[in-house]
């Protein structure tokens, strides 16, 4: 689901499994959002994601690249799964992911 906050921020609320079947579409959705004229920051909300596979993490990395190409700030929020949080740290996405630090502190 895509929503805007009236100030240009585009929030992409993702749900379900983000795997090989879904990842290419997620990459395209993030790239499309970043490419919108007048768009501001891109926020990818993982609150309702039940599984984030390597393909899903690759989609988030490619989404960041698309946002950077369009000079859009990019954040990932609501990372609840510790394994996904660890994977985001390993690939260098922890700096833009809210909640990853909180997950790390609980260990």
Phi, psi and omega in degrees: 000137180248136175218157177238149185262007181088346177249013177097348179290131177254121179253122178254109181266115185258143178222158178085200179276132175253096186230196182302329182286330188258330188306315179300321179293321178298317177303313180297319180296316180295315180299318178297317179297318180294330184276356181293131177300134177078003180291149176255221181298149175254124179242120178258115184261115182262017186306323185254019178277127181269333178209135178237106182271180177301323178296322177294319178294320176300319179297320178293322176296314179294327175296318177298317179299318179297317179296319179296320178300330181261010182056042178253131170300148186221128179223152174243129182235160175061052174273103185263336184275127182296323179295316178296319178300317178297316180298320178295324176295315183299320183272002175090018179263356183298330182294340180245005184252115172293153177081339180297318179297319179297321177296318180296322182290334180286343183293000000 
